[in-house]
Amino acid sequence: MLKNLHKFIFLSTLMMGTLISTSSYSWLGTWMGLEINLLSFIPLMNSTKNLLSSEASIKYFLVQALSSIIFLFSIIFSMTMNNFLNETIFLNNIVILIMNSALLMKMGSAPFHFWFPEVMDELNWINCMILTTWQKIAPFVLISYSLKNTSFFISIIMMCSLIGGLGGINQTSLRKILAYSSINHLSWMMAAMMISETMWMYYFLFYCFISINIMILLNNLNIYYLKQMYSAMNQNMIIKFCFISNFFSLGGLPPFLGFFPKWIIIQYLSNMNLNFLSLFMIIMTLITLFFYIRISFSGIMLNYNEMNWIYIANKSVYKNFFMFNMLFFSIFGLILMTLMFNFY
């Protein structure tokens, strides 16, 4: 218990930093919350078992420090402009553009995404889980306060969708594949944010559920690369079925759970006459679905007899209750959610 006490403290302050950012009345308060969040996550990244974690923490700190400087500059400039200058629409839009760019850099959105796959590839699965889920809450909430320039966000959505779709095709590291998948899902989250905050919350919760399922499974089996995953899939059919169903769900293939939020967003974008944007996002998501299907088919067809570079931490991991729940919600989640929303 005492050995992991510092991790518990830093995890608490990390959550506190996000809550300060999202509940603050002033922009300076949001900046302070983001800094608390940053300084709490860096100690969690460091691990004696992972030699690359120090390099990842330095990269993460430099990128986050740069984005924090830009964010603080935009806040100070906005305050100066309101107090001493006559506020114009042009200057106001420039400040909002700079502020949103800094927040997009913080969460690894395209075209500020270059650090995100590299940092994620050097972390363990628990830190990857925090980086792809919790660390995106504060920037998204702050972006929702100043979501005015629709054309800027449409261009960001298209870039996220394009880079997230094409970037993961030639990767063998599962952490990089999930990093590019996260960038692709950012485009859907921003499209959901353009519709309403409630729609973003729905999509974000579905994405968190599916991503955490996959990452917990990969962490329990100590898998980081495709060859390790193929070896684990050949050891047991339930593990194979879990991986395939969750990858299909993350890619948004019907009738799995991940298709449900995409279905709603496509419908709303069509009602807003953003047909080209929804078509572009669907095509790029089909590319991400292509490499998930390729991984799944390779796992079904190929047979690895040897267990190279893999140690299953818990031999009975596929027998536990969590795994069957995960399978159930991935496969039958679309039906359950459709019924729930119809009754609601």
Salt bridges, closest charged atoms under 4 A:
GLU55 OE2 - LYS59 NZ 3.08
GLU118 OE2 - LYS176 NZ 3.39
ASP121 OD1 - ARG175 NE 3.82
GLU122 OE2 - LYS59 NZ 3.25
